[in-house]
Amino acid sequence: MEFLCYHRDRPNSLPLREKLQEEHWSYMDRYAEGMIARGPTFSEDGETVTGSLHILGLPDPAAARAFAFDEPNHQAGVYRDVMLRRWHNALGRTMWDFPGGAVGGNRYLVLGLGGGHATDLAAPSDGDDLIAYGPLLSDDGSDRLGTAALVRAAGPDEARGLLTPDGYAAVEVHDWEFGGRR
């Protein structure tokens, strides 16, 4: 099963995040084999870290909850909340397989949340700039709760345009970059 885990930072938590960086990476190293995508999100200034995204394969919802809530930054209070959803890898690849590579261009996390009906079921056919794409699902996979995508785009408005505007209760766009050890 694949899961999307998006931890959102508390305001002014950067010093604690920096202090725990090695613990965070060591924790993530334990999950490297199942990792589909990972990386920090940023505010509009492109500098202030606002969260941490991980998309990975895990055995079941209980293992996903353990991953999300045992994470060192979460345990220490860096994060204000956690979005944890089952996810389906519609592209069938990892971010490391993205033909556009890890650098160059603006990268975004786009979250289409709620809406109550099936929207954007398939990845766009002109998806050369798609890094990851798939539906957000309930734990048992029976209910569609939204869509999540990682995309290279000229700006946030272009990234937002990836999803059907009236198909969701809300669409969030976050600056994002490839994550992992540097």
LUMMAR-760362 format. One record per residue: residue number from 1; residue in one letter; x, y, z of N, C-alpha, C in turn. Coordinates in Angstrom, 3 decimals, decimal comma, padded with zeros to 6 digits, always signed. Atoms other than C-alpha are relative to their C-alpha. Example, Ala and Ser with C-alpha at 12.3 -4.5 7.8 and 13.67 -1.06 7.14 Angstrom:
+-----+------+----------+----------+----------+----------+----------+----------+----------+----------+----------+
: seq : type :      n.u :      n.v :      n.w :     ca.u :     ca.v :     ca.w :      c.u :      c.v :      c.w :
+-----+------+----------+----------+----------+----------+----------+----------+----------+----------+----------+
:   1 :    A : +000,890 : -001,190 : +000,000 : +012,300 : -004,500 : +007,800 : +000,900 : +001,200 : +000,000 :
:   2 :    S : -000,820 : -001,190 : -000,060 : +013,670 : -001,060 : +007,140 : -000,770 : +001,090 : +000,730 :
+-----+------+----------+----------+----------+----------+----------+----------+----------+----------+----------+
REM end
This chain:
+-----+------+----------+----------+----------+----------+----------+----------+----------+----------+----------+
: seq : type :      n.u :      n.v :      n.w :     ca.u :     ca.v :     ca.w :      c.u :      c.v :      c.w :
+-----+------+----------+----------+----------+----------+----------+----------+----------+----------+----------+
:   1 :    M : +000,847 : -001,182 : +000,000 : +000,000 : +000,000 : +000,000 : +000,886 : +001,237 : +000,000 :
:   2 :    E : -000,747 : -001,258 : +000,063 : +001,138 : +003,529 : -000,708 : -000,730 : +001,055 : +000,821 :
:   3 :    F : +000,550 : -001,036 : -000,867 : +000,659 : +006,456 : +001,648 : +000,702 : +001,322 : -000,243 :
:   4 :    L : -000,539 : -001,353 : +000,020 : +001,147 : +010,219 : +001,538 : -000,058 : +000,523 : +001,429 :
:   5 :    C : -000,098 : -000,570 : -001,336 : +002,318 : +011,813 : +004,772 : +000,555 : +001,411 : -000,135 :
:   6 :    Y : -000,436 : -001,396 : +000,074 : +002,516 : +015,599 : +004,953 : -000,064 : +000,601 : +001,396 :
:   7 :    H : -000,119 : -000,659 : -001,304 : +003,746 : +017,055 : +008,240 : +000,132 : +001,500 : -000,250 :
:   8 :    R : -000,068 : -001,458 : +000,129 : +003,108 : +020,809 : +008,512 : +000,703 : +000,563 : +001,239 :
:   9 :    D : -000,798 : -000,558 : -001,097 : +005,580 : +022,801 : +010,620 : -000,788 : +000,978 : +000,858 :
:  10 :    R : +000,465 : -001,063 : -000,897 : +004,699 : +024,888 : +013,648 : +000,757 : +001,269 : -000,368 :
:  11 :    P : -000,753 : -001,244 : +000,224 : +005,620 : +028,553 : +013,271 : +001,264 : +000,025 : +000,875 :
:  12 :    N : -001,271 : -000,198 : -000,711 : +009,217 : +029,294 : +014,307 : +000,637 : -001,294 : +000,498 :
:  13 :    S : -000,572 : +001,280 : -000,428 : +010,173 : +025,605 : +014,563 : +001,309 : -000,340 : -000,720 :
:  14 :    L : -001,196 : +000,296 : +000,777 : +013,163 : +025,855 : +012,204 : +001,221 : -000,343 : +000,861 :
:  15 :    P : -001,172 : +000,386 : -000,801 : +015,840 : +025,857 : +014,967 : -000,085 : -001,442 : +000,513 :
:  16 :    L : +000,168 : +001,371 : -000,472 : +014,427 : +022,615 : +016,387 : +000,135 : -000,976 : -001,163 :
:  17 :    R : -000,107 : +000,840 : +001,200 : +014,101 : +021,137 : +012,881 : +001,465 : -000,189 : -000,366 :
:  18 :    E : -001,418 : +000,078 : +000,350 : +017,742 : +021,962 : +012,159 : +000,771 : -000,868 : +001,007 :
:  19 :    K : -000,655 : +000,786 : -001,048 : +018,847 : +020,441 : +015,477 : -000,243 : -001,500 : -000,204 :
:  20 :    L : +000,398 : +001,400 : +000,163 : +017,042 : +017,174 : +014,607 : +000,242 : -000,556 : -001,402 :
:  21 :    Q : -000,143 : +000,392 : +001,399 : +018,109 : +016,982 : +010,957 : +000,593 : -001,399 : -000,168 :
:  22 :    E : -000,621 : +001,319 : +000,145 : +020,400 : +013,959 : +011,335 : -000,929 : -001,099 : +000,513 :
:  23 :    E : +000,957 : +000,999 : -000,506 : +017,804 : +012,104 : +013,458 : -001,108 : -000,255 : -001,021 :
:  24 :    H : +001,043 : +000,119 : +001,019 : +015,166 : +012,813 : +010,796 : +000,499 : -000,847 : -001,169 :
:  25 :    W : -000,529 : +000,738 : +001,150 : +017,374 : +011,564 : +007,967 : +000,278 : -001,460 : +000,354 :
:  26 :    S : -000,251 : +001,377 : -000,422 : +018,434 : +008,471 : +009,923 : -001,309 : -000,783 : +000,080 :
:  27 :    Y : +001,320 : +000,632 : -000,063 : +014,775 : +007,692 : +010,572 : -000,485 : -000,324 : -001,418 :
:  28 :    M : +000,449 : +000,212 : +001,374 : +013,973 : +008,114 : +006,859 : +000,820 : -001,071 : -000,712 :
:  29 :    D : -000,838 : +001,035 : +000,605 : +016,909 : +005,886 : +005,905 : -000,600 : -001,391 : +000,211 :
:  30 :    R : +000,626 : +001,291 : -000,292 : +014,993 : +003,008 : +007,516 : -001,111 : -000,321 : -000,995 :
:  31 :    Y : +001,127 : +000,172 : +000,919 : +012,233 : +003,537 : +004,928 : +000,404 : +000,218 : -001,469 :
:  32 :    A : -000,490 : -000,362 : +001,337 : +014,422 : +004,212 : +001,864 : -000,519 : -000,924 : -001,095 :
:  33 :    E : +000,407 : +000,961 : +001,024 : +013,417 : +001,050 : +000,019 : -001,416 : +000,263 : -000,518 :
:  34 :    G : +001,386 : -000,235 : +000,405 : +009,722 : +002,013 : -000,039 : -000,320 : +001,433 : -000,374 :
:  35 :    M : +000,246 : -001,433 : +000,236 : +010,165 : +005,759 : -000,627 : -000,290 : +000,266 : -001,480 :
:  36 :    I : +000,392 : -000,400 : +001,351 : +008,391 : +007,141 : -003,708 : +000,394 : +001,453 : -000,236 :
:  37 :    A : -000,375 : -001,417 : +000,095 : +008,964 : +010,839 : -003,032 : +000,155 : +000,542 : +001,410 :
:  38 :    R : -000,201 : -000,637 : -001,289 : +010,139 : +013,061 : -000,214 : +000,565 : +001,389 : -000,224 :
:  39 :    G : -000,624 : -001,312 : +000,073 : +011,128 : +016,623 : +000,476 : -000,761 : +001,049 : +000,779 :
:  40 :    P : +000,608 : -001,085 : -000,755 : +010,438 : +019,860 : +002,291 : -000,879 : +000,893 : -000,871 :
:  41 :    T : +000,780 : -001,060 : +000,648 : +007,818 : +022,449 : +001,423 : +000,443 : +001,331 : +000,595 :
:  42 :    F : -000,459 : -001,329 : -000,378 : +008,463 : +026,184 : +001,642 : -001,113 : +001,024 : -000,148 :
:  43 :    S : +000,931 : -001,111 : +000,166 : +006,540 : +029,418 : +002,054 : +000,289 : +000,680 : -001,340 :
:  44 :    E : -000,153 : -000,693 : +001,280 : +006,189 : +031,791 : -000,897 : +001,359 : +000,649 : -000,165 :
:  45 :    D : -001,327 : -000,607 : +000,110 : +009,578 : +033,337 : -000,051 : +001,048 : -000,991 : -000,500 :
:  46 :    G : -000,905 : +001,026 : +000,483 : +011,173 : +030,022 : -001,090 : +001,098 : -000,374 : +000,978 :
:  47 :    E : -001,053 : +000,240 : -000,989 : +013,307 : +029,984 : +002,058 : -000,518 : -000,628 : +001,291 :
:  48 :    T : +000,537 : +000,449 : -001,278 : +011,071 : +029,321 : +005,072 : -000,650 : -001,365 : -000,154 :
:  49 :    V : +000,545 : +001,353 : +000,069 : +010,417 : +025,599 : +005,561 : -001,368 : -000,012 : +000,693 :
:  50 :    T : +001,365 : +000,055 : -000,538 : +006,703 : +024,930 : +006,118 : -000,486 : -001,416 : +000,265 :
:  51 :    G : +000,457 : +001,362 : -000,198 : +006,501 : +021,154 : +006,111 : +000,940 : -001,014 : -000,610 :
:  52 :    S : -000,808 : +001,111 : +000,470 : +007,840 : +017,772 : +005,147 : -000,919 : -001,051 : -000,615 :
:  53 :    L : +000,831 : +000,952 : +000,735 : +006,321 : +015,441 : +002,534 : +000,737 : -001,320 : -000,176 :
:  54 :    H : -000,524 : +001,337 : +000,270 : +006,870 : +011,692 : +002,310 : -001,113 : -000,830 : -000,636 :
:  55 :    I : +000,909 : +000,935 : +000,652 : +005,155 : +009,314 : -000,111 : +000,746 : -001,322 : -000,062 :
:  56 :    L : -000,720 : +001,255 : -000,094 : +006,019 : +005,687 : +000,476 : -000,936 : -001,193 : +000,101 :
:  57 :    G : +000,726 : +001,245 : -000,146 : +004,914 : +002,104 : +000,424 : +000,207 : -000,566 : +001,393 :
:  58 :    L : -000,012 : +000,601 : -001,337 : +004,048 : +000,537 : +003,779 : -001,017 : -001,135 : +000,020 :
:  59 :    P : +000,877 : +001,179 : +000,023 : +002,285 : -002,710 : +004,716 : -001,478 : +000,276 : +000,221 :
:  60 :    D : +001,405 : -000,214 : -000,346 : -000,916 : -001,216 : +006,125 : -000,161 : +001,356 : +000,695 :
:  61 :    P : +000,235 : -001,297 : -000,660 : -002,563 : +001,858 : +007,723 : +000,657 : +000,119 : +001,375 :
:  62 :    A : -000,642 : -000,072 : -001,320 : -001,182 : +000,968 : +011,170 : +001,489 : +000,326 : -000,145 :
:  63 :    A : -001,414 : -000,296 : +000,250 : +002,378 : +000,996 : +009,809 : +000,171 : +001,442 : -000,470 :
:  64 :    A : -000,057 : -001,398 : +000,452 : +001,650 : +004,336 : +008,112 : -000,138 : +000,951 : +001,176 :
:  65 :    R : +000,158 : -000,848 : -001,196 : +000,441 : +005,839 : +011,396 : +001,265 : -000,031 : +000,857 :
:  66 :    A : -001,247 : +000,104 : -000,761 : +003,551 : +004,535 : +013,167 : +001,092 : +000,830 : -000,673 :
:  67 :    F : -000,981 : -000,804 : +000,732 : +005,742 : +006,078 : +010,431 : -000,205 : +001,485 : +000,287 :
:  68 :    A : +000,301 : -001,427 : -000,132 : +004,009 : +009,455 : +010,723 : +000,222 : +000,518 : +001,419 :
:  69 :    F : +000,006 : -000,525 : -001,364 : +003,793 : +009,740 : +014,500 : +001,254 : -000,345 : +000,806 :
:  70 :    D : -001,267 : +000,316 : -000,661 : +007,116 : +008,130 : +015,493 : +001,156 : +000,823 : -000,567 :
:  71 :    E : -001,033 : -000,804 : +000,650 : +009,071 : +010,487 : +013,217 : +000,592 : +000,984 : +001,020 :
:  72 :    P : -000,626 : -000,821 : -001,039 : +011,623 : +012,432 : +015,351 : -000,480 : +001,455 : +000,061 :
:  73 :    N : +000,485 : -001,385 : -000,024 : +010,468 : +015,910 : +014,304 : -001,413 : +000,072 : +000,582 :
:  74 :    H : +001,355 : +000,028 : -000,569 : +006,879 : +014,982 : +015,125 : +000,069 : -000,204 : +001,511 :
:  75 :    Q : -000,128 : +000,289 : -001,426 : +007,887 : +013,540 : +018,490 : +000,498 : +001,215 : +000,785 :
:  76 :    A : -000,597 : -001,157 : -000,689 : +009,846 : +016,722 : +019,341 : -000,857 : +001,259 : -000,076 :
:  77 :    G : +000,877 : -001,166 : +000,084 : +007,041 : +019,130 : +018,369 : +000,284 : +000,967 : -001,134 :
:  78 :    V : -000,250 : -000,871 : +001,157 : +008,358 : +020,548 : +015,087 : -001,292 : +000,228 : -000,781 :
:  79 :    Y : +001,185 : -000,060 : +000,850 : +005,047 : +019,809 : +013,360 : -001,245 : +000,400 : +000,784 :
:  80 :    R : +001,281 : -000,396 : -000,610 : +001,650 : +021,345 : +014,075 : -001,105 : -000,991 : -000,329 :
:  81 :    D : +000,995 : +001,015 : +000,351 : -000,342 : +018,672 : +012,246 : +000,557 : -000,938 : -001,062 :
:  82 :    V : -000,409 : +001,029 : +000,950 : -000,108 : +015,630 : +010,019 : -001,189 : -000,354 : -000,890 :
:  83 :    M : +000,980 : +000,542 : +000,939 : -002,056 : +014,741 : +006,876 : +000,536 : -001,356 : -000,430 :
:  84 :    L : -000,400 : +001,351 : +000,365 : -001,866 : +010,998 : +006,372 : -001,148 : -000,621 : -000,781 :
:  85 :    R : +001,024 : +000,575 : +000,865 : -003,768 : +009,449 : +003,473 : +000,604 : -001,146 : -000,803 :
:  86 :    R : -000,385 : +001,013 : +000,971 : -003,601 : +006,301 : +001,465 : +000,077 : +000,710 : -001,348 :
:  87 :    W : -000,269 : -000,654 : +001,281 : -002,390 : +007,180 : -002,024 : +000,237 : -001,082 : -001,042 :
:  88 :    H : -000,278 : +000,956 : +001,074 : -002,120 : +005,455 : -005,395 : +000,963 : +000,643 : -000,991 :
:  89 :    N : -001,035 : -000,495 : +000,900 : +000,977 : +005,938 : -007,563 : -000,434 : -000,200 : -001,456 :
:  90 :    A : +000,536 : +000,106 : +001,360 : -000,697 : +006,617 : -010,919 : +001,095 : -000,010 : -001,063 :
:  91 :    L : -001,099 : -000,023 : +000,971 : +002,679 : +007,145 : -012,630 : +000,875 : -001,246 : +000,095 :
:  92 :    G : -000,759 : +001,228 : -000,158 : +004,222 : +003,942 : -011,265 : +001,506 : +000,189 : +000,092 :
:  93 :    R : -001,438 : -000,244 : -000,125 : +007,603 : +005,534 : -010,563 : +000,281 : +000,815 : +001,250 :
:  94 :    T : -000,409 : -000,836 : -001,113 : +009,570 : +007,357 : -007,898 : +000,449 : +001,360 : -000,527 :
:  95 :    M : -000,479 : -001,321 : +000,419 : +010,722 : +010,970 : -007,924 : +001,382 : -000,108 : -000,638 :
:  96 :    W : -001,339 : +000,174 : +000,548 : +014,227 : +009,684 : -008,709 : -000,049 : -000,475 : -001,443 :
:  97 :    D : +000,177 : +000,432 : +001,386 : +012,842 : +008,272 : -011,980 : -000,534 : +001,118 : -000,890 :
:  98 :    F : +000,540 : -001,124 : +000,762 : +011,448 : +011,662 : -013,050 : +001,015 : +000,412 : -001,073 :
:  99 :    P : -000,934 : -000,315 : +001,087 : +013,001 : +012,385 : -016,488 : +000,595 : +001,407 : +000,094 :
: 100 :    G : -000,494 : -001,372 : -000,111 : +013,398 : +016,077 : -015,603 : +001,088 : +000,183 : +001,037 :
: 101 :    G : -001,061 : -000,092 : -000,991 : +015,856 : +015,306 : -012,802 : -000,401 : +000,748 : +001,262 :
: 102 :    A : +000,263 : -000,570 : -001,321 : +016,138 : +016,727 : -009,311 : +000,118 : +001,515 : +000,064 :
: 103 :    V : -000,188 : -001,456 : -000,035 : +017,050 : +020,313 : -010,200 : -000,499 : +000,625 : -001,297 :
: 104 :    G : +000,459 : -000,737 : +001,172 : +015,898 : +022,983 : -012,619 : -001,498 : +000,201 : +000,009 :
: 105 :    G : +001,422 : -000,323 : -000,008 : +012,565 : +024,747 : -012,617 : -000,580 : +000,028 : +001,401 :
: 106 :    N : +000,716 : -000,059 : -001,272 : +010,092 : +025,372 : -009,835 : -000,768 : -001,294 : +000,200 :
: 107 :    R : +000,689 : +001,254 : -000,335 : +008,624 : +022,342 : -008,073 : -001,076 : +000,307 : +001,037 :
: 108 :    Y : +001,133 : -000,260 : -000,889 : +005,277 : +022,208 : -006,265 : -000,665 : -001,294 : +000,448 :
: 109 :    L : +000,936 : +000,995 : -000,502 : +003,163 : +019,962 : -004,093 : -001,384 : +000,607 : -000,183 :
: 110 :    V : +001,368 : -000,458 : +000,228 : -000,465 : +020,321 : -005,216 : -000,934 : -001,009 : +000,658 :
: 111 :    L : +000,962 : +000,847 : -000,712 : -003,206 : +018,965 : -002,944 : -001,413 : +000,470 : -000,313 :
: 112 :    G : +001,432 : -000,240 : +000,187 : -006,825 : +018,826 : -004,096 : -000,723 : -000,768 : +001,081 :
: 113 :    L : +000,592 : +000,621 : -001,193 : -008,834 : +018,142 : -000,945 : -001,514 : +000,031 : -000,044 :
: 114 :    G : +001,452 : +000,076 : -000,104 : -012,403 : +016,967 : -000,531 : -000,698 : +000,144 : -001,337 :
: 115 :    G : +000,780 : -000,187 : +001,207 : -015,133 : +017,601 : -003,009 : -001,099 : -001,019 : -000,158 :
: 116 :    G : +001,060 : +000,991 : -000,033 : -017,085 : +014,390 : -002,614 : -000,275 : -000,743 : -001,283 :
: 117 :    H : +000,217 : +000,761 : +001,224 : -016,891 : +013,214 : -006,219 : +001,332 : -000,226 : -000,704 :
: 118 :    A : -001,233 : +000,365 : +000,685 : -014,291 : +011,643 : -008,479 : +000,389 : +001,068 : -001,018 :
: 119 :    T : -000,536 : -001,023 : +000,885 : -012,218 : +014,328 : -010,183 : +001,463 : -000,321 : -000,262 :
: 120 :    D : -001,402 : +000,194 : +000,355 : -008,890 : +014,110 : -012,001 : +000,453 : -001,428 : +000,304 :
: 121 :    L : -000,284 : +001,411 : -000,288 : -008,916 : +010,310 : -011,912 : +001,306 : -000,478 : -000,611 :
: 122 :    A : -001,219 : +000,438 : +000,676 : -006,096 : +009,833 : -014,398 : +000,997 : +001,159 : -000,053 :
: 123 :    A : -001,034 : -001,019 : +000,162 : -002,800 : +011,668 : -014,668 : -000,195 : +000,699 : -001,341 :
: 124 :    P : +000,138 : -000,717 : +001,274 : -002,904 : +014,389 : -017,340 : +000,882 : -000,619 : -001,081 :
: 125 :    S : -000,731 : +000,642 : +001,096 : -001,815 : +013,074 : -020,726 : +001,243 : +000,791 : -000,400 :
: 126 :    D : -001,172 : -000,821 : +000,308 : +000,607 : +015,988 : -021,178 : +000,863 : +000,169 : +001,253 :
: 127 :    G : -000,625 : -000,018 : -001,308 : +002,352 : +015,067 : -017,937 : +001,514 : -000,049 : +000,015 :
: 128 :    D : -001,459 : +000,020 : +000,017 : +005,996 : +015,630 : -018,899 : +000,607 : +000,633 : +001,246 :
: 129 :    D : -000,507 : -000,681 : -001,185 : +006,368 : +017,828 : -015,819 : -000,509 : -000,611 : +001,298 :
: 130 :    L : +000,483 : +000,679 : -001,200 : +004,661 : +015,420 : -013,419 : +001,116 : -000,834 : +000,627 :
: 131 :    I : -000,987 : +000,759 : -000,754 : +006,974 : +014,039 : -010,764 : -000,685 : -001,165 : +000,704 :
: 132 :    A : +000,832 : +001,023 : -000,647 : +004,287 : +012,111 : -008,856 : -001,450 : +000,452 : -000,132 :
: 133 :    Y : +001,419 : -000,335 : +000,173 : +000,500 : +011,926 : -009,218 : -000,839 : -001,165 : +000,482 :
: 134 :    G : +000,902 : +001,060 : -000,385 : -002,332 : +010,009 : -007,627 : -001,108 : +000,462 : +000,913 :
: 135 :    P : +001,120 : -000,335 : -000,870 : -005,582 : +009,984 : -005,700 : +000,341 : -000,204 : +001,473 :
: 136 :    L : -000,025 : +000,176 : -001,448 : -005,822 : +010,434 : -001,937 : -001,217 : -000,845 : +000,350 :
: 137 :    L : +001,056 : +000,977 : -000,260 : -007,901 : +007,580 : -000,514 : -000,201 : -000,214 : +001,493 :
: 138 :    S : +000,242 : +000,425 : -001,384 : -009,496 : +006,393 : +002,713 : +000,912 : -001,186 : +000,311 :
: 139 :    D : -000,896 : +001,090 : -000,409 : -007,559 : +003,780 : +004,704 : -000,281 : -001,305 : -000,733 :
: 140 :    D : +000,321 : +001,261 : +000,679 : -009,424 : +000,914 : +003,048 : -000,013 : +000,140 : -001,524 :
: 141 :    G : -000,078 : -000,232 : +001,434 : -009,083 : +002,485 : -000,408 : -001,325 : +000,149 : -000,705 :
: 142 :    S : +001,319 : -000,026 : +000,633 : -012,834 : +002,634 : -001,010 : -000,511 : +001,412 : -000,297 :
: 143 :    D : +000,465 : -001,368 : +000,205 : -013,339 : +006,407 : -000,787 : +001,126 : +000,891 : -000,493 :
: 144 :    R : -000,958 : -000,955 : +000,545 : -011,581 : +009,033 : -002,833 : -000,143 : +001,304 : +000,774 :
: 145 :    L : +000,015 : -001,193 : -000,847 : -010,624 : +012,026 : -000,663 : +000,663 : +001,209 : -000,654 :
: 146 :    G : -000,664 : -001,099 : +000,689 : -008,737 : +014,145 : -003,187 : +001,066 : -000,517 : -000,949 :
: 147 :    T : -001,093 : +000,317 : +000,913 : -005,657 : +014,209 : -005,398 : +001,255 : +000,690 : +000,504 :
: 148 :    A : -001,285 : -000,603 : -000,349 : -001,974 : +014,847 : -004,696 : +000,951 : -000,155 : -001,177 :
: 149 :    A : -000,954 : +000,031 : +001,101 : +000,671 : +015,731 : -007,262 : +001,246 : +000,781 : +000,374 :
: 150 :    L : -001,238 : -000,761 : -000,009 : +004,265 : +016,832 : -007,409 : +000,263 : +000,356 : -001,454 :
: 151 :    V : -000,096 : -000,463 : +001,376 : +004,873 : +018,930 : -010,493 : +001,059 : +001,085 : -000,140 :
: 152 :    R : -000,880 : -001,102 : +000,379 : +007,444 : +021,128 : -012,170 : -000,857 : +000,968 : -000,818 :
: 153 :    A : +000,856 : -000,983 : +000,676 : +005,722 : +024,351 : -013,259 : +000,659 : +001,379 : +000,051 :
: 154 :    A : -000,551 : -001,359 : +000,044 : +006,477 : +027,975 : -014,119 : -000,304 : +000,782 : +001,269 :
: 155 :    G : +000,384 : -000,691 : -001,224 : +004,664 : +029,158 : -011,008 : -001,163 : -000,701 : +000,668 :
: 156 :    P : +001,075 : +000,672 : -000,747 : +002,012 : +028,288 : -008,427 : -001,334 : -000,034 : -000,739 :
: 157 :    D : +001,269 : +000,011 : +000,730 : -000,896 : +029,270 : -010,677 : -000,022 : -001,102 : -001,050 :
: 158 :    E : -000,081 : +001,087 : +000,982 : +000,283 : +026,896 : -013,397 : -000,106 : -001,354 : +000,708 :
: 159 :    A : +000,082 : +001,239 : -000,766 : +000,739 : +024,167 : -010,779 : -001,434 : -000,277 : +000,431 :
: 160 :    R : +001,400 : +000,128 : -000,421 : -002,785 : +024,800 : -009,430 : -000,874 : -000,442 : -001,172 :
: 161 :    G : +000,765 : +000,328 : +001,198 : -004,116 : +024,482 : -013,005 : +000,049 : -001,467 : -000,384 :
: 162 :    L : -000,075 : +001,436 : +000,237 : -003,117 : +020,823 : -012,978 : -001,307 : -000,691 : +000,388 :
: 163 :    L : +001,236 : +000,606 : -000,508 : -006,336 : +020,059 : -011,062 : -001,224 : +000,788 : -000,443 :
: 164 :    T : +001,266 : -000,623 : +000,360 : -009,941 : +020,785 : -011,990 : -000,414 : +000,960 : +001,120 :
: 165 :    P : +000,187 : -000,986 : -001,073 : -010,650 : +024,026 : -010,083 : -001,241 : -000,202 : +000,860 :
: 166 :    D : +001,222 : +000,138 : -000,793 : -014,230 : +023,278 : -009,019 : -000,236 : -001,449 : +000,453 :
: 167 :    G : +000,142 : +001,403 : -000,378 : -013,590 : +019,586 : -008,323 : +000,354 : -000,303 : +001,442 :
: 168 :    Y : -000,476 : +000,212 : -001,365 : -012,368 : +020,100 : -004,751 : -000,544 : +001,075 : +000,926 :
: 169 :    A : +000,375 : -000,997 : -001,002 : -013,377 : +021,829 : -001,560 : +001,111 : +001,027 : +000,154 :
: 170 :    A : -001,158 : -000,903 : -000,088 : -009,850 : +023,325 : -001,486 : +001,141 : -000,583 : -000,825 :
: 171 :    V : -001,230 : +000,399 : +000,681 : -006,670 : +023,227 : -003,560 : +001,136 : +000,788 : +000,635 :
: 172 :    E : -001,186 : -000,612 : -000,600 : -003,358 : +023,908 : -001,824 : +001,183 : -000,183 : -000,942 :
: 173 :    V : -001,230 : +000,083 : +000,783 : -000,111 : +024,664 : -003,647 : +001,150 : +000,430 : +000,904 :
: 174 :    H : -001,155 : -000,260 : -000,855 : +003,202 : +024,495 : -001,780 : +001,280 : -000,115 : -000,812 :
: 175 :    D : -001,331 : +000,155 : +000,578 : +006,716 : +025,198 : -003,036 : +000,606 : -001,269 : +000,609 :
: 176 :    W : -000,540 : +001,280 : -000,454 : +008,538 : +021,861 : -002,802 : +001,323 : -000,257 : -000,706 :
: 177 :    E : -001,220 : +000,436 : +000,673 : +011,954 : +020,414 : -003,532 : +000,305 : -001,449 : +000,345 :
: 178 :    F : -000,441 : +001,365 : -000,258 : +013,473 : +016,948 : -003,798 : +000,720 : -000,021 : +001,343 :
: 179 :    G : -000,608 : +000,087 : -001,317 : +014,494 : +015,843 : -000,335 : +000,980 : -001,153 : +000,115 :
: 180 :    G : -000,943 : +001,060 : -000,306 : +016,941 : +013,490 : +001,273 : +001,331 : +000,568 : +000,441 :
: 181 :    R : -001,329 : -000,419 : -000,462 : +020,496 : +013,586 : +002,482 : +000,700 : +000,828 : -001,065 :
: 182 :    R : -000,759 : -000,843 : +000,924 : +022,691 : +016,257 : +000,964 : +001,472 : -000,255 : +000,161 :
+-----+------+----------+----------+----------+----------+----------+----------+----------+----------+----------+
REM end
